[in-house]
């Protein structure tokens, strides 16, 4: 065998090895992670269905990149140790989301009468069974880039009865998270999905060790006030996390559930237009506040009663007719797709919000006010741009002098600046 032949054999073996290595590399599931802080990477909606209905197409068309859904323990495990992911519709939902580019936040919840008598988990046997259920779920959907949340709003009696208990809840998180990480070290675990931001309750959980077992902290910042009022709460929450997080561990904040019904929490009425304004402003504020995932509650109205709060959180009506909130979400997601927020502009009034955004060499501005409609001046040199209102209507504008005068209202508008 001559030298040329030997060289060809070596090259062939090397090529086959390299190709096999590449195949193996690309076949390995990526570790779950939080999305980059670009619009609309972290925008999502809560849903109340499994399977693969047409809702998923409409969710994707609006630009939502996440759904959040209950992953029901009692529905999946009806016989001890037997888990049915197919007939319950979770296989179809997971596959349907995956092929549409929608990520999933599954809530491992609630109790199971096979093990517990109440809507909670307070026994060693129950915790072991819940951890086994979590393991089975994570194993089945490994590599799907899912965020796994442990329970929903355990700080209120409605979801943890007979009485919310920090000690029992933290024991459950420790057991479930440990089991999840043992099954899939790359799994992403989030908790505690609190109703509002209950600082004292959270600190009690932190003292029990909660930051050791989670990759991100989820809260539900519901409030009757406008979305902008959350800024001071995030600052206070970050200070609290910093006091208790293990050294060197970063624990991001996720806005796991937050929306506005037409029947507000103080029983005042919100118009459909106001709901749309709050949706767009909530998403923008969360991005500006470095919150990588923001889940709007709710995808569609859950009932027909206009006087029932729980029936009127949706971006869609019950028959999937788009409400202004849906159009506001779609406009924001498509108009500013790929943009990152660089800074808040220094405008005349504290109630005025102007964010400078960038994507490559393109700049944009998101603008609104929490006060009454008025004219203001943006600190821009002469130029041209496209002005897009909250519902997607566009207008080409130009200005020849330093400073652009625009009318700011409570409806966000977006100015896409034309490069020089």
N, C-alpha and C positions, 0 to 999 in steps of 0.2 A: 504494500500500500504506500503510495508516494506522499510527499509533503502536502501537495495540493488537496488530495483526498482527505488527509487528516484534518487539514484546516477547515474543509467543508463540513466534516462531521462535527467538529467542535462548534462551528457557527450554528449548525442546525440544532444541536443540543441546547446551546445558549438561547437561541430564538424560541425553542419550545418551552424552555424554563421561564423565560421572560413573559411569554404569552400566558402560560399557566398562572404565573404570579399576578399578572394583570387581571385575569379572570377571577382569581381568588379575591383580589383586592376589591374589585367592583361588586363582587357577590356579597361581601360582608355588609350587614346592615349598619347604617350610620348611627352614631350615638344621638339620642334625642337631645335637642337643645332649643333655646328660645330664639325667635326670629330677630333678624337685624332691625334696628329702629328706623325702618323706612315705611312710608305709606304704600299699601295698606297691609303690610306683612303680618301684623298682629291683630287685625280687626276680625271680630267674630260675632256669632249670635248663639244664644241658647235655643235649643230645639226640644220638642217633646214627641219625637217619633223615632222608630227604627225602620229598617228596610231601605229602599231606594226610591222614594217618591219623587215627583217632578220638583218638589221643593228644593232638592239639592242643586238642580240646574239653575233655579232662580237665585239661590244663595251664591253660587259661583259667579253668575252674571253680574251680581251687585258688587263683586269684588271682595266679598268676605273670604278670609283665608283660614278661619277656624270655626268649628262648631263645638258647643259644650252640651253634653247630654248625660243624663243619669245612666249609670251602669248598674242595673238593679240586681242586688244579691238575691233577694227572695224570688225574683222572676227567673233567674238563671240557674239557681240551685234549689230545685223543688224536692229532690231526693238527696239525702246526705252524701256528699262526695261526688255527685253527678252534676256536671255543668253543661247546660245547653246554650251554646252561643249561636247556633244556626237558626233554630226555630223561633228564638226570641228576636231575630232580626238584626243582631249585632254584627254578624259576618257580612251581611248585605250592606249595612250602613257603613261599616269600616271600609269595605271595598269600594263602595260608591263614592265616599269622600276621597279616598286615595286617588282614584282615577280622575277626579275633578280638581286635584291639587288643593284640597281642603284638609287641613290638619284637624285633629280631634283632641279635645280635653274630655276624658271620661271621668265621671264622678263615681268612685266606688262607694255605693250607698245601697239601701239603708239597712235596717236590721233584717233578721230572718227568724221566723217563728220556730224553725227547726232547732234553734239554739238559744234564742232570747225571747223574753215575754214582753218586752217593751221596745219602743222605737229608739233603741240605743244598743250598745255592746258593753256589758258591765261584768262579764264573767270570763274566767280564763278559757273555758271551753269555747265561748263565743269569739274571743279574740283569736284563738288558734284557727277556728273555722273561717273567720273573715280573712285572716292572713293566707290561708290555703286557697280561698276564692280569688284573692288578689294575685297570688302566684299563678294560678291557672289562666287568668285573664292576660297577664303580662306575657306569659309563655306563648299563648295563642297568637298574640298580635305583636310579638317582638319585631323590631325593624320598621314599624309603621309610624315612627316619630310621634307617638301619642304622649300627651301629658296625663299622668295618673293622679287624680285628686282624691284625697281620703276624706270622705263624707261631705255633706253640704250643711252649712250653718249650724254647727253643733253647739253654738253658744245660745241658741233659743230653744224653748220648750217644744215648739212645733216639730223640730227635727231631732231632738235628743230628749226623750222623756224617760222617767217622769220629771226629771230636772237636769238641766245641763251641768255636767261635771268635768272640770278641767283634768282631774286625775285620771278618770276612766278614759276620757278622749285621748289624752297623751299616751296612755298605755296602748291604745288601739293603733295610734300612728306609729309608735315604735315597733310594734309587732308586725304591722302591715308593711311598713317601709323596709324593715330588715328582711322580710320574706321576699319582697319585690326585688331588692338589690341583689339578693342571693341568686335569684332566678335570672335576672338580667342586670348586670352592673351598670349598663348604659341607660336603664330606664330613668325617666324624669318624674320625680314625685313632688307634688305640691299640696299645700294645706295652709290654714284650716278652713278656708272658704267661709269666713265669718259674715254674719248679717251685720251690715255697717262696718265701722272700724272701732271695735270696743277695746280701747287701749288697756284698761285694767285686766280684762279677760285675756288678752293677748300676752300681756306681761306675765300673768300667772302661768300661761302655757310655756313661755320662754324659760321661766324658772324651772319648769319640769324637764326642759331639754329639747323642746320642739325644734329649735334651729339645727340640731344635730341630725335630724331625720328627714329634712326636706331640702329640695333644690331651689324652691321659690315659695314665697309667701302669697297666698291668695286672700283677698278681701273683697267685700261687696259694698262699695261706697255709696249706697242709696242715701238720698237726702231730698227734702222738698225744695232746697235751694238750687241755684244754677250750678252746672258742672265746675265752674272756675273756683268754687269755694273749697274744692278738694285739695288745692295746692298746699295750704297750710297743714292739712291732715297728713299728706304724704311726707312732708318735712318732719313732722313729729314722729311718724311711724318709722322713718329711716333712722332717726336718732335712737329709737327704742331697739330696733334690730341691731344696730351697731353695738349697743351695750351688752347684748347677749349672744351674738353670733360667734361661733368658734373662730379662733384666730386664723386669719388668712382666708376665711370663707365668705364669699359674696352671696347674699341672699336677695335677689331681685323681688320687686313687688309686682304682682299680677292683679289687674282689675278683672276678677273672674266672673262677676255678674253685676250689672248696673244698667238701669234703664229708667224711663219716665212714662208712667201711665197717663192717660187723659184725665184720670182721677188721681190727683197728686196725693202725696203722703199727708199733707195738711188739709186734705179734702177740697183744696181749690181745684179749679178746672184748667187743664192745659189743652189748647187747641192742637189739631194735627200739625199745624205749621210750627208751633212752639216745640212739640215733640221732635220734629225734624231738626230744628235749630239746636236743641240740646244734644241730639245724637251726634251731629257733626262736631260740635264744640267739645263734647266729652272725648271723642276719639283724638282730636287735635291736642287737647290739654294733656291727655295721657301720654301721647308720644313726646310732647315737649317736656313732660316730667319723667322721661326715661322709664316708662311702664311698657314693657315689650309686648304684652298681650292684653287686649281690651275686649271683653265679651259683653255685647249689648243684650239686655233682657227686654224683649223677647223677639223671636223670629216672626211669629204671627199672633194675632189676637186669639186668646184661648177660649173665648165665649162671646155670646151676642149681646150681653147686658151692658149698655153704655154707662150704667151707674155702678158697676162692679169693677173695682180697681184691677183685680187679677185678669180680667178679660180684655184689657186695653193697653198692654205694653208693646204690642207687636209693631214691626215695620210694615206688616201686611195685614189686611183684614182677613177674616176667617176663610173667605173664598179666594184668597191669594190676589186680591186687588191691591196694587201698590199704594201705600200711604206716603205722604211727604217724607217720612223718615226713611223709607226705602230709597226714594229718589235722592235724598240728601246723602245717604251712604254711598250710593252708586256714583254720584257726581264727585264726591270727595275722593273715592278710591280710584276712579279713572282719570280725573283731572290732575291729581298730584301723585300718580303712581310712580314709585321709585324715588320720590323726593324725601330728603331728610330735613328736619328742622334745625337750622343753624343757631338762631337766637330770636329773642323777643325784641321787637323794635321799641325804641324809646319814644312813645307818643305822648300827646299832651295830657291825657287823663288816665287815671288808674283803671277806669272801667273799659278803656280801649285796648283791644288785643290785636297785635299785628305780629305775625311770625314770618321771618325770612326763611325760605326753604331753598335747597339746592339739589340739583341732579346733574352731574357732570358740569358742563359750562352754562347750564340754564338755571335761572333764578325765578322764584315765585314768591308771592306774599299771600298769606291767609289773613283775612281782616274781618273783625266784628267788634261790637261793643255790647256790654251788659246793661248799658244805660239807654237813654232815649236816642232816637235817630238824629244824627248831626253830621255836619261836614268836618272833615279833618284833612290834614296834609301829610302825605307820606314823604319821607326824606329820600327822594329819588331825583336823579338828574334827568334831563330831557330824554324822552325815549318813546317806545311803542310797546303795546302788549295786548293780550286778550283777557278780558274781564269775564269771569264765569260766576253766575249767581248760584245759590245753594241748590237749586233744582236743575242746573245744567244749561241754562240759557246763556249764550255767549255774545259778546260785543267787542269789536276791535276799537281800541282807543289809542290816542297819541297825545303827547304834551310836549311843548316846546321850551318850557322854562324849568328851572330847578324847583322841585316840589310838585307832587301830583295831588290835586284836591279830589277827594272821593267822599261819598256819603256812606257813613258806617251805620249799620243797623244791627239788630240782634241775629239776623240771618247771615252766616258766614259767606264771604265771597272770596274768589281766588283770582289773583292777577298773575298771569304767566308773562314774564318779561321777555321781549325779543332780544337775543344777543346782539351786541353792537356789530 
